[in-house]
Amino acid sequence: MGLAMGLAWGMAGTAQAADVNGIPVAASAVQATAAGTNHDKIRRASMIIGTKVQSPAGEELGRISDIVLDPAHGSVAYVVLQGARIGGTAGKLYAVPWPAFSVAGEDGDIYQLNMDRAVLGNAPSFDDKHWPDFTDRQWNDSTWKYYGVKPPWLP
């Protein structure tokens, strides 16, 4: 499957392919890597799922539980964050736009989200049985706005 292409960290790039270390990836991923973004390593989804997410202050916000791909653009659209367990209850799920994350930790083994637990707690959320409609433009617009990142479909 072309999962490596979708996980190549291209934001809303073209469908053109390039070659990085013998692996075909979206051209936008090559451009992002060359530009030195904070997502500059190509990683398998299995290496990202389960990774800890923290605030800039080091407060644990949760763990990455899933990745939502945008096949039309060959990119990662959302990273599903399962919020930290509070008071013994399972955390909420949050579809966080990929560009809202930065890589932290010496080995890139922690992802950082520029907000604290209280702000995340007010973000649009869902549970495992009621996922959002990722094709709903209004939901997408408000979600990207909440996380303070510009959607790739806006000029």
N, C-alpha and C positions, 0 to 999 in steps of 0.2 A: 504494500500500500504506500501511497505517497505521503505518509505521515511526516517523514523527515523534511519534506518540502514545506509542509504546512507549519512545522515547528521551527523553521529557519529564521524566525524573528523578523520577517518582513512585515511591515505594518499593513499598508494597503498598496502593495506593489503591483507590478504587472505579472502576467503569467509567463513571461520569458524566463528561460532557465539559464543557469550558469553552472560552473563546476568548481567546487571547493573541496580540495583533498580527495578528488575522485567521486564526490557525492553531488548529484544534481540538486541544486537549491534554487529558490526564487531569486531573480536578479536583485530584488529589493533587499534580500538578506545580505548579499555581497556588498551592496552599497552601505547598509547599516554597519556591517563589520568593518568596512574600510573607514567609515566615519568614526569608529570607536565608541559606539553607543554603550550603554550599560548592559545590553543584552548581546554582547559580542561573541558568544560561544554558541555554536550549534549543539543542541542537547536533545536527547531522546525524551519523549513524554514520560517514560518510566523513571527518568532521573529527576524530573521536576515534581511529579505527583508525590505527595507526602512531605515535601520540603516545608520547613518552618517559614512563616511570614511574621515580621515584627515591625513595630513602629520605629521612627528614627531614634527614639529614646530607649530602644531595646525591649519594649513591652511586647510580649507574644500576642499576636492577633489571631493566629490560627495556623492551619496547614492547607496546602494546595491539594484539593481532592479530585480535580478534573480539569480538562482543557477543552475549550470549545473552538473548533476550527472554522474559518471562513473559506470554504473551497472556491468561491468566486474570485477571491483575491489571493489565494494561496498563502494565507497568513493565520496567525493566532488572533482570534477576536476577543475571547475572554478567558480568564483563568478563574476557575471556581475555587473560592476560598471557603473552607469550613471554619467558621469562627471558633475561637478558643472556648473550651468548655468552662462554663461559669456556674458555680453552685451544683455541680454534678450533672447538669443537663447538657445534652449535645448542642453544639453551637449551630447557629443559623448558617445557611449557605449564601454566598455573595458572588455574583458574576461581576468580576472586576476587569475592566478593560486592560489588556496586556500592557499598554504604554504607561499605566499608572504605577507599575512596579519598577523598582531598580534592584540591582543585584548587590547583596551585602555579604560579608564574610570573606575570609581570605581565599577560599576555594569557590566562591560563588554558590555556597551551599545554603544560603539564607536569602530570601527575598524581602525587600523592604517596601512598605506601603506608607506614603507620607500622610499618616493620620494616626490618631490614638484610638484606643478601644471604644471610647464614648462616641466619637464621630463615626467610626465603622458601624457601631450598633444602630445608628440612625439611617444607614445606607439601605437602598432597596435590597430586600432579601427574599429568600424563598426556602422551601423545605424539599426534601428528596422526592416527595410525591407530587409537588406542584412547581415544576420548572417554568421559568418565564418563556414567552414566545419570542425567540431571538429574531423573528422576522418583523416584529412590531416596531415600526420606526419611532413612535412616541416613547416607548419603553427604552429603546436604544439611546435616543437623544437625551432623555433625562438621566439615564444611568451614566453615560459618559460625562455629562455635565456635573453630576454629583462628585465624581472622582477628579474633576478638574482637568480632564484631557480632551483634546479636540478629536472628534470622530473623523476617521479617514474619508468619509463621504462628504464632509463640508469643505468648501473652498478655503 
